[in-house]
Amino acid sequence: MKKAIYPGSFDPMTLGHLDIIERSSRIVDELNVAVLKNNAKNPLFSADERVSMIKEFTSHLPNVTVTAYDGLLADYADQIGANIIVRGLRAVTDFEYELQIAQTNHAVNPKIDTIFLTTSLQYAYLSSTITKEVASYGGDISKFVPKELVDRVYSKFNIKR
């Protein structure tokens, strides 16, 4: 059985994240979307809110579970029995950073391998940071996040649309 983990902050979850989740869920038997609890980043949504939202938007995928974690990803992957880490790549600059992280995770836990999925072209520019930036100025984020999430993001900035 191939069990993978797709880690991230998902603050907020974007359509690019959802694309990677859907595609990787077809490759592995079980996929755990692991939400990083990193309050040092000053998240827009709490870890519990992010877990809940991702569960909502992935409920159509029977082999996907969503959890929150803190600490080393390599340790958490071992704890849940995952030996594959899934990462999405938007550009060459992502690869340089992600390769270093993948090699570190493998050094910490040699049972872990990382697979990289290139982003679908329509999401190549997209990130949670860009989404928050546009939303903070009241810009249209309807092409960035699931439609059910749009108003929730704006509400975090006290913006009514």
C-alpha positions as a Markdown table, in Angstrom:
| # | Residue | x | y | z |
|---|---|---|---|---|
| 1 | Met | 0.0 | 0.0 | 0.0 |
| 2 | Lys | 1.3 | 3.4 | -1.0 |
| 3 | Lys | 0.6 | 6.0 | 1.7 |
| 4 | Ala | 1.6 | 9.6 | 1.0 |
| 5 | Ile | 1.6 | 12.9 | 2.9 |
| 6 | Tyr | 1.0 | 16.3 | 1.3 |
| 7 | Pro | 2.2 | 18.9 | 3.8 |
| 8 | Gly | 1.6 | 22.6 | 3.8 |
| 9 | Ser | 0.3 | 25.5 | 5.6 |
| 10 | Phe | -2.8 | 25.8 | 3.3 |
| 11 | Asp | -3.5 | 29.3 | 4.6 |
| 12 | Pro | -5.8 | 29.5 | 2.7 |
| 13 | Met | -6.2 | 26.5 | 0.6 |
| 14 | Thr | -6.0 | 27.4 | -3.1 |
| 15 | Leu | -7.3 | 25.8 | -6.3 |
| 16 | Gly | -3.6 | 24.9 | -7.0 |
| 17 | His | -3.5 | 22.9 | -3.7 |
| 18 | Leu | -6.8 | 21.2 | -4.6 |
| 19 | Asp | -5.4 | 20.3 | -8.0 |
| 20 | Ile | -2.3 | 18.7 | -6.4 |
| 21 | Ile | -4.5 | 16.8 | -3.9 |
| 22 | Glu | -6.8 | 15.4 | -6.6 |
| 23 | Arg | -4.0 | 14.4 | -8.8 |
| 24 | Ser | -1.8 | 12.8 | -6.1 |
| 25 | Ser | -4.8 | 10.9 | -4.7 |
| 26 | Arg | -5.0 | 9.1 | -8.0 |
| 27 | Ile | -1.4 | 8.0 | -7.7 |
| 28 | Val | -1.4 | 6.6 | -4.1 |
| 29 | Asp | -3.6 | 4.4 | -2.2 |
| 30 | Glu | -3.9 | 6.8 | 0.7 |
| 31 | Leu | -3.2 | 10.5 | 0.9 |
| 32 | Asn | -2.9 | 12.5 | 4.2 |
| 33 | Val | -3.1 | 16.2 | 3.7 |
| 34 | Ala | -1.0 | 17.5 | 6.7 |
| 35 | Val | -1.7 | 21.0 | 7.8 |
| 36 | Leu | 1.3 | 22.6 | 9.5 |
| 37 | Lys | 0.6 | 24.2 | 12.9 |
| 38 | Asn | 3.1 | 27.1 | 12.7 |
| 39 | Asn | 1.8 | 30.0 | 14.6 |
| 40 | Ala | 5.1 | 31.8 | 14.1 |
| 41 | Lys | 3.8 | 32.5 | 10.5 |
| 42 | Asn | 0.8 | 34.5 | 11.9 |
| 43 | Pro | -1.8 | 32.5 | 10.0 |
| 44 | Leu | -5.0 | 33.9 | 8.6 |
| 45 | Phe | -7.0 | 30.8 | 9.6 |
| 46 | Ser | -6.4 | 28.6 | 12.6 |
| 47 | Ala | -5.1 | 25.1 | 12.1 |
| 48 | Asp | -8.5 | 23.7 | 13.0 |
| 49 | Glu | -10.2 | 26.0 | 10.5 |
| 50 | Arg | -7.8 | 24.9 | 7.7 |
| 51 | Val | -8.3 | 21.2 | 8.5 |
| 52 | Ser | -12.0 | 21.7 | 8.4 |
| 53 | Met | -12.0 | 23.6 | 5.1 |
| 54 | Ile | -9.7 | 21.0 | 3.4 |
| 55 | Lys | -12.0 | 18.2 | 4.6 |
| 56 | Glu | -14.9 | 20.1 | 3.1 |
| 57 | Phe | -13.2 | 20.5 | -0.2 |
| 58 | Thr | -11.8 | 17.0 | -0.5 |
| 59 | Ser | -14.9 | 15.1 | 0.8 |
| 60 | His | -15.3 | 13.7 | -2.8 |
| 61 | Leu | -12.0 | 11.9 | -2.5 |
| 62 | Pro | -12.4 | 8.7 | -0.4 |
| 63 | Asn | -8.7 | 8.0 | 0.0 |
| 64 | Val | -7.9 | 11.5 | 1.4 |
| 65 | Thr | -7.6 | 12.3 | 5.1 |
| 66 | Val | -6.7 | 15.6 | 6.7 |
| 67 | Thr | -4.8 | 16.2 | 9.9 |
| 68 | Ala | -2.8 | 18.9 | 11.6 |
| 69 | Tyr | 0.8 | 18.4 | 12.8 |
| 70 | Asp | 3.7 | 20.2 | 14.2 |
| 71 | Gly | 7.4 | 19.3 | 14.5 |
| 72 | Leu | 9.5 | 17.6 | 11.8 |
| 73 | Leu | 7.6 | 16.4 | 8.8 |
| 74 | Ala | 9.8 | 13.3 | 8.5 |
| 75 | Asp | 8.8 | 12.3 | 12.0 |
| 76 | Tyr | 5.1 | 12.9 | 11.4 |
| 77 | Ala | 5.2 | 10.9 | 8.1 |
| 78 | Asp | 6.8 | 8.0 | 10.1 |
| 79 | Gln | 4.2 | 8.3 | 12.8 |
| 80 | Ile | 1.3 | 8.0 | 10.4 |
| 81 | Gly | 3.0 | 5.3 | 8.2 |
| 82 | Ala | 3.6 | 7.4 | 5.1 |
| 83 | Asn | 6.7 | 6.8 | 3.1 |
| 84 | Ile | 6.0 | 9.3 | 0.3 |
| 85 | Ile | 5.9 | 13.1 | 0.5 |
| 86 | Val | 4.1 | 14.9 | -2.3 |
| 87 | Arg | 5.2 | 18.4 | -3.2 |
| 88 | Gly | 3.9 | 20.7 | -5.9 |
| 89 | Leu | 6.3 | 22.7 | -8.1 |
| 90 | Arg | 5.3 | 26.0 | -9.8 |
| 91 | Ala | 8.7 | 27.1 | -11.1 |
| 92 | Val | 12.4 | 26.3 | -11.2 |
| 93 | Thr | 12.9 | 28.4 | -8.1 |
| 94 | Asp | 10.5 | 26.1 | -6.2 |
| 95 | Phe | 12.6 | 23.1 | -7.2 |
| 96 | Glu | 15.8 | 24.4 | -5.7 |
| 97 | Tyr | 14.2 | 24.9 | -2.3 |
| 98 | Glu | 12.0 | 21.7 | -2.4 |
| 99 | Leu | 15.0 | 19.5 | -3.5 |
| 100 | Gln | 16.9 | 20.7 | -0.4 |
| 101 | Ile | 14.0 | 19.9 | 1.8 |
| 102 | Ala | 13.4 | 16.5 | 0.2 |
| 103 | Gln | 17.1 | 15.6 | 0.7 |
| 104 | Thr | 16.9 | 16.7 | 4.3 |
| 105 | Asn | 13.7 | 14.7 | 5.0 |
| 106 | His | 15.4 | 11.6 | 3.4 |
| 107 | Ala | 18.5 | 12.1 | 5.6 |
| 108 | Val | 16.3 | 12.4 | 8.7 |
| 109 | Asn | 14.2 | 9.4 | 7.7 |
| 110 | Pro | 15.7 | 7.2 | 4.9 |
| 111 | Lys | 12.3 | 5.4 | 4.4 |
| 112 | Ile | 10.9 | 8.6 | 2.9 |
| 113 | Asp | 10.9 | 9.6 | -0.7 |
| 114 | Thr | 9.5 | 12.8 | -2.2 |
| 115 | Ile | 7.6 | 13.0 | -5.4 |
| 116 | Phe | 7.1 | 16.3 | -7.2 |
| 117 | Leu | 4.1 | 17.2 | -9.2 |
| 118 | Thr | 4.3 | 20.1 | -11.6 |
| 119 | Thr | 1.5 | 22.5 | -11.1 |
| 120 | Ser | -1.2 | 22.7 | -13.8 |
| 121 | Leu | -0.6 | 25.7 | -16.0 |
| 122 | Gln | -3.7 | 27.6 | -14.9 |
| 123 | Tyr | -2.3 | 27.7 | -11.3 |
| 124 | Ala | 1.4 | 28.2 | -12.0 |
| 125 | Tyr | 1.3 | 31.8 | -10.6 |
| 126 | Leu | -0.8 | 31.0 | -7.6 |
| 127 | Ser | 0.1 | 30.9 | -3.9 |
| 128 | Ser | -1.6 | 31.4 | -0.6 |
| 129 | Thr | 0.5 | 34.5 | -0.1 |
| 130 | Ile | -0.6 | 36.0 | -3.4 |
| 131 | Thr | -4.2 | 35.1 | -2.5 |
| 132 | Lys | -4.0 | 36.9 | 0.9 |
| 133 | Glu | -2.3 | 39.9 | -0.7 |
| 134 | Val | -5.1 | 40.3 | -3.3 |
| 135 | Ala | -7.8 | 39.7 | -0.8 |
| 136 | Ser | -6.4 | 42.2 | 1.7 |
| 137 | Tyr | -7.0 | 45.0 | -0.9 |
| 138 | Gly | -10.5 | 43.7 | -1.8 |
| 139 | Gly | -9.4 | 42.2 | -5.1 |
| 140 | Asp | -11.2 | 39.4 | -6.8 |
| 141 | Ile | -9.9 | 36.0 | -5.5 |
| 142 | Ser | -12.6 | 33.9 | -7.1 |
| 143 | Lys | -10.1 | 32.3 | -9.5 |
| 144 | Phe | -7.7 | 31.5 | -6.7 |
| 145 | Val | -9.8 | 29.5 | -4.1 |
| 146 | Pro | -12.8 | 27.3 | -4.1 |
| 147 | Lys | -16.0 | 29.5 | -4.4 |
| 148 | Glu | -17.2 | 28.5 | -1.0 |
| 149 | Leu | -14.0 | 29.9 | 0.5 |
| 150 | Val | -14.0 | 33.3 | -1.1 |
| 151 | Asp | -16.2 | 35.1 | 1.5 |
| 152 | Arg | -14.4 | 33.4 | 4.4 |
| 153 | Val | -11.1 | 34.8 | 3.2 |
| 154 | Tyr | -12.6 | 38.3 | 2.8 |
| 155 | Ser | -14.2 | 38.1 | 6.3 |
| 156 | Lys | -10.7 | 37.6 | 7.8 |
| 157 | Phe | -9.8 | 41.0 | 6.4 |
| 158 | Asn | -13.2 | 42.5 | 7.5 |
| 159 | Ile | -14.1 | 43.0 | 3.8 |
| 160 | Lys | -17.7 | 42.5 | 2.6 |
| 161 | Arg | -18.1 | 41.9 | -1.2 |
